[in-house]
Amino acid sequence: MIVTGQTLWFPVLSCIANFCVLLLYGYDKYQAVLSGRRISERTLLLSAVIAPFGALFGMVLFRHKTSTQKFVLLVPVFIALHGMIIVLILIHG
């Protein structure tokens, strides 16, 4: 498969989004430790829909939301959905 400018946009945007979500989870953990203003669980989950790899890495790296059942269940589901999207993009171009 030859990578052109048209096929390069998805991995680049995906990396940027996942890095931003990783930072979001880190910031929320930092605020939790300080008892500061937190990011809502809804926002964290919506960001995980967009960039689930960053969310999972943030959960593991910062040990954040790992005991919250909905995060433990939904983030892997979002990863599976993204995996299917990636496969579809690779198959259909």
C-alpha positions in Angstrom: 0.0 0.0 0.0 1.4 3.4 -1.0 0.8 6.2 1.5 -0.2 9.4 -0.1 -1.3 12.7 1.3 -4.9 11.7 1.1 -4.4 8.5 3.1 -2.1 10.1 5.7 -4.7 12.4 7.3 -6.4 9.7 9.4 -3.4 8.4 11.3 -2.0 11.9 11.9 -5.4 13.2 13.2 -5.8 10.1 15.3 -2.4 10.5 16.9 -3.1 14.1 17.7 -6.6 13.4 19.2 -5.3 10.4 21.3 -2.5 12.6 22.7 -4.9 15.3 23.6 -7.2 12.8 25.4 -4.2 11.4 27.2 -3.4 14.9 28.4 -7.1 15.4 29.4 -7.1 12.3 31.6 -3.8 13.4 33.1 -5.2 16.8 33.9 -8.3 15.4 35.5 -6.1 13.1 37.7 -4.0 16.0 38.7 -7.1 18.0 39.6 -8.4 15.0 41.6 -5.2 14.9 43.6 -5.5 18.6 44.3 -9.2 18.5 44.9 -9.5 21.1 42.2 -12.1 21.6 39.4 -12.6 18.3 37.7 -13.6 17.3 34.2 -17.0 15.6 34.1 -17.2 11.8 33.5 -19.4 12.6 30.5 -16.7 14.7 28.9 -14.1 12.0 29.6 -16.2 9.3 28.1 -17.1 11.4 25.0 -13.4 12.1 24.5 -12.8 8.3 24.8 -15.3 7.8 21.9 -13.2 10.0 19.7 -9.8 8.8 20.9 -10.0 5.6 22.9 -6.3 4.6 22.7 -5.3 7.9 24.5 -8.1 7.3 27.1 -6.9 3.8 27.8 -3.3 4.8 28.0 -4.3 7.7 30.3 -6.3 5.4 32.5 -3.3 3.0 32.9 -0.5 5.7 33.0 -2.2 7.9 35.6 -4.2 5.1 37.3 -7.3 7.2 36.7 -10.9 5.9 36.4 -9.6 2.3 36.6 -12.1 1.5 39.4 -15.0 3.1 37.7 -17.0 0.3 36.0 -18.4 2.3 33.1 -14.9 3.3 32.1 -13.4 -0.1 32.4 -16.2 -1.5 30.3 -16.8 1.2 27.7 -13.2 2.2 26.8 -12.3 -1.3 25.4 -15.6 -1.3 23.5 -14.6 2.1 21.9 -11.2 0.6 21.1 -12.9 -2.3 19.3 -15.1 0.0 17.3 -12.1 2.1 16.3 -10.3 -1.1 15.3 -13.3 -2.0 13.0 -13.2 1.5 11.5 -9.5 1.2 10.8 -10.0 -2.2 9.2 -12.8 -0.8 7.0 -10.6 2.2 6.0 -7.7 -0.2 5.1 -10.0 -2.5 3.1 -12.0 0.1 1.2 -9.3 2.8 1.0 
